[in-house]
Amino acid sequence: MSFRARIAPLRWSVWRMAPGIRNLTRTGQIGDGREAAAVDYVLRHARAGDIDDVLATIDKFAYEKSMLINIGDEKGPILDAAVRRANPALALELGTYCGYGALRIARAAPNARVYSVELAEVNAANARQIWAHAGVADRVTCVVGTIGDGGRTLDKLSNEHGFASGTLDFVFIDHDKKVYLDDLQSILERDWLHPGSIVVADNVLVPGAPKYRAYMRREQGRRWNTREHKAHLEYQTLVPDLVLESEYLG
């Protein structure tokens, strides 16, 4: 029986999370210790070196202990399939949180270098522990910063990690919903994408990234080819959500 079949659509840990949402853009965490507890749970229960088991253990924690704001097990296969279509050598994630999204990218693209940009050092430290436990620390890197910090993080990616014109094959956007479009445009200004690059954006409906969605609709068939995947907000079945998968046309 799946975790979802055993769990009510909205649990107490979901409602308890609501007051902490405002902390996310400031601290990167809900504020009740669930992220540190998730790391401890993974280290105690998941088999070392087994990506599949680490991901399943994070999902189990999110269903049975406290909800996490990972893309989760329903929307995760959408991300996996998009990564496989892109077949990236270089992938970028915006919003590390506990490291779950980058772990899915690394599993779907075992030859890729994966970089994840995260505003909170504590999240970066948590994610690095999970990546090390899963055995992917040699190919997944967390860069602490934000795309909107005046170019410092973008310069670091360029100068220290080899991001250059036409080199970026895949982007996963799952951080502050208000800056989805701004950060994508900053990446476009660097000319890192190439025709065929794929960008996946989570939570476009809830909490919502309306400017990003409107942009993709406006540019459909011109600069982007976008598919909207209907799903639900992570780790429950009551609240609908959208994942946008957009292929860059150049």
C-alpha positions as CSV (number, residue, x, y, z in Angstrom):
1,M,0.0,0.0,0.0
2,S,1.4,3.4,-0.9
3,F,2.1,6.1,1.6
4,R,-0.6,8.3,0.0
5,A,-3.3,5.7,0.4
6,R,-2.7,5.6,4.2
7,I,-2.6,9.3,4.8
8,A,-5.4,11.8,5.0
9,P,-5.2,14.6,2.3
10,L,-4.4,17.3,4.8
11,R,-2.7,16.3,8.0
12,W,-1.8,18.3,11.1
13,S,1.8,18.8,9.9
14,V,0.4,20.6,6.9
15,W,-1.7,23.0,9.0
16,R,1.2,23.4,11.4
17,M,3.4,24.4,8.5
18,A,1.1,27.3,7.4
19,P,2.3,29.9,9.9
20,G,5.9,29.1,9.0
21,I,5.5,29.8,5.3
22,R,6.5,33.4,5.8
23,N,9.8,32.2,7.2
24,L,10.7,30.5,4.0
25,T,11.9,33.5,2.0
26,R,13.9,34.7,5.0
27,T,15.4,31.5,6.5
28,G,14.6,28.8,3.9
29,Q,12.9,26.7,6.5
30,I,9.5,26.3,8.1
31,G,10.9,27.0,11.5
32,D,9.7,24.0,13.6
33,G,12.7,21.8,13.1
34,R,11.2,19.4,10.5
35,E,14.1,19.8,8.0
36,A,16.8,18.8,10.6
37,A,14.5,15.9,11.7
38,A,14.2,14.8,8.1
39,V,18.0,14.6,7.7
40,D,18.3,12.6,10.9
41,Y,15.6,10.3,9.7
42,V,17.3,9.7,6.4
43,L,20.7,9.0,8.0
44,R,19.1,6.5,10.4
45,H,16.8,4.7,8.1
46,A,18.0,4.9,4.5
47,R,20.6,2.6,3.0
48,A,23.8,4.4,2.4
49,G,24.7,4.7,-1.3
50,D,21.2,3.9,-2.4
51,I,19.6,6.9,-4.2
52,D,16.2,5.1,-4.6
53,D,16.1,4.3,-0.9
54,V,17.1,7.8,0.2
55,L,14.3,9.3,-1.9
56,A,11.8,6.8,-0.7
57,T,12.8,7.5,2.9
58,I,12.4,11.3,2.5
59,D,8.9,10.6,1.0
60,K,8.1,8.3,4.0
61,F,9.1,11.1,6.4
62,A,7.0,13.6,4.6
63,Y,3.9,11.4,4.7
64,E,4.3,9.9,8.2
65,K,6.2,12.5,10.2
66,S,6.0,16.1,8.8
67,M,5.2,17.4,5.4
68,L,8.2,18.8,3.4
69,I,8.2,21.2,0.5
70,N,10.0,18.9,-1.9
71,I,8.5,18.3,-5.3
72,G,7.5,15.0,-3.8
73,D,6.6,11.6,-5.2
74,E,3.6,12.5,-7.3
75,K,5.3,15.4,-9.2
76,G,8.7,13.9,-9.0
77,P,8.2,11.5,-12.0
78,I,7.4,14.6,-14.1
79,L,10.7,16.1,-13.2
80,D,12.5,12.7,-13.8
81,A,11.0,12.4,-17.3
82,A,12.0,16.0,-18.2
83,V,15.5,15.4,-17.0
84,R,15.8,12.3,-19.1
85,R,14.5,14.1,-22.2
86,A,17.1,16.8,-21.7
87,N,19.9,14.3,-21.1
88,P,21.9,17.0,-19.4
89,A,25.6,17.3,-19.0
90,L,25.0,20.4,-16.8
91,A,21.9,21.0,-14.7
92,L,20.9,23.8,-12.4
93,E,18.4,23.8,-9.6
94,L,17.1,27.0,-7.9
95,G,16.0,26.1,-4.4
96,T,17.8,23.2,-2.6
97,Y,15.8,22.9,0.5
98,C,16.6,19.3,1.8
99,G,18.3,18.2,-1.4
100,Y,15.5,16.1,-2.8
101,G,15.1,17.7,-6.2
102,A,18.8,17.7,-7.0
103,L,18.9,14.0,-5.9
104,R,16.1,13.2,-8.4
105,I,18.0,15.1,-11.1
106,A,21.2,13.2,-10.3
107,R,19.4,9.9,-10.4
108,A,17.8,10.6,-13.8
109,A,21.0,12.0,-15.3
110,P,23.8,9.9,-13.8
111,N,26.5,11.6,-16.0
112,A,25.4,15.2,-15.3
113,R,27.0,17.8,-13.1
114,V,24.2,19.2,-10.9
115,Y,24.4,22.6,-9.2
116,S,21.8,23.8,-6.7
117,V,21.5,27.4,-5.6
118,E,20.2,27.9,-2.1
119,L,19.8,31.0,0.0
120,A,20.2,29.3,3.4
121,E,23.4,27.8,4.6
122,V,21.6,25.5,7.0
123,N,19.7,24.0,4.0
124,A,22.9,23.6,2.1
125,A,24.4,21.8,5.0
126,N,21.4,19.5,5.4
127,A,21.4,18.7,1.6
128,R,25.1,17.9,1.6
129,Q,24.6,15.3,4.3
130,I,21.8,13.7,2.3
131,W,23.7,13.8,-0.9
132,A,26.7,12.2,0.8
133,H,24.6,9.5,2.3
134,A,23.1,8.8,-1.1
135,G,26.5,8.6,-2.7
136,V,26.2,11.5,-5.1
137,A,28.3,14.2,-3.3
138,D,30.9,14.0,-6.0
139,R,28.6,15.3,-8.7
140,V,26.0,17.4,-6.9
141,T,27.1,20.9,-5.6
142,C,25.3,23.4,-3.5
143,V,26.1,27.1,-4.1
144,V,24.9,29.3,-1.3
145,G,23.4,32.5,-2.7
146,T,20.5,33.8,-4.9
147,I,20.2,34.6,-8.6
148,G,18.9,38.0,-7.7
149,D,21.9,39.1,-5.6
150,G,23.3,41.5,-8.1
151,G,25.2,38.9,-10.2
152,R,27.5,37.5,-7.4
153,T,26.0,34.0,-7.6
154,L,25.8,34.0,-11.4
155,D,29.4,35.1,-11.5
156,K,30.4,32.3,-9.1
157,L,28.7,29.8,-11.3
158,S,30.5,31.2,-14.3
159,N,33.9,31.7,-12.9
160,E,34.1,28.7,-10.6
161,H,31.8,26.1,-12.1
162,G,32.1,26.4,-15.8
163,F,28.7,27.9,-16.7
164,A,29.1,29.6,-20.1
165,S,27.2,30.4,-23.3
166,G,25.1,27.4,-24.4
167,T,26.3,25.0,-21.7
168,L,23.2,24.7,-19.5
169,D,21.0,21.8,-20.5
170,F,18.4,21.7,-17.7
171,V,17.0,24.0,-15.1
172,F,14.6,23.2,-12.2
173,I,13.0,26.2,-10.5
174,D,11.5,25.5,-7.1
175,H,12.4,28.4,-4.8
176,D,10.8,31.8,-4.1
177,K,7.7,31.8,-6.4
178,K,7.8,35.6,-6.8
179,V,11.1,35.5,-8.6
180,Y,10.7,32.6,-11.0
181,L,10.5,34.9,-14.0
182,D,13.1,37.3,-12.9
183,D,15.6,34.6,-12.2
184,L,14.9,32.8,-15.5
185,Q,15.4,36.1,-17.3
186,S,18.7,36.6,-15.5
187,I,19.8,33.2,-16.8
188,L,18.7,34.0,-20.3
189,E,20.7,37.3,-20.2
190,R,23.8,35.2,-19.5
191,D,23.1,33.2,-22.7
192,W,23.6,29.9,-20.8
193,L,20.7,28.1,-22.4
194,H,20.7,26.6,-25.9
195,P,17.8,25.4,-28.2
196,G,16.6,22.2,-26.6
197,S,17.4,23.2,-23.0
198,I,14.5,22.3,-20.7
199,V,13.2,24.3,-17.8
200,V,10.9,22.8,-15.2
201,A,9.0,25.0,-12.7
202,D,7.2,23.5,-9.7
203,N,4.3,25.1,-7.7
204,V,3.1,27.3,-10.5
205,L,-0.5,27.1,-9.3
206,V,0.1,26.8,-5.6
207,P,1.6,28.9,-4.0
208,G,1.6,30.2,-7.5
209,A,3.9,31.9,-10.0
210,P,1.4,33.8,-12.2
211,K,3.9,36.1,-13.9
212,Y,6.0,33.1,-14.9
213,R,3.0,31.2,-16.3
214,A,1.8,34.3,-18.2
215,Y,5.2,34.7,-19.7
216,M,5.4,31.1,-20.9
217,R,1.9,31.4,-22.4
218,R,2.8,34.6,-24.2
219,E,6.0,33.1,-25.6
220,Q,4.5,29.8,-26.6
221,G,5.8,28.7,-30.0
222,R,8.1,31.7,-30.2
223,R,10.8,31.4,-27.6
224,W,9.4,28.4,-25.6
225,N,7.3,25.3,-26.1
226,T,5.6,24.7,-22.8
227,R,3.6,21.8,-21.4
228,E,1.5,22.2,-18.3
229,H,1.3,19.1,-16.1
230,K,-1.7,18.9,-13.8
231,A,-0.9,17.4,-10.4
232,H,-1.4,18.2,-6.6
233,L,0.5,20.1,-4.0
234,E,3.2,17.9,-2.6
235,Y,2.4,15.0,-0.3
236,Q,-1.4,15.3,-0.3
237,T,-4.3,14.8,-2.8
238,L,-6.6,17.8,-2.1
239,V,-4.9,20.9,-3.4
240,P,-4.3,21.0,-7.2
241,D,-1.0,22.3,-8.6
242,L,0.8,22.7,-11.9
243,V,4.3,21.8,-13.0
244,L,5.4,23.6,-16.2
245,E,7.9,22.0,-18.5
246,S,9.3,24.4,-21.1
247,E,11.7,23.6,-23.9
248,Y,13.8,26.6,-25.0
249,L,13.5,27.3,-28.7
250,G,16.2,30.0,-28.8
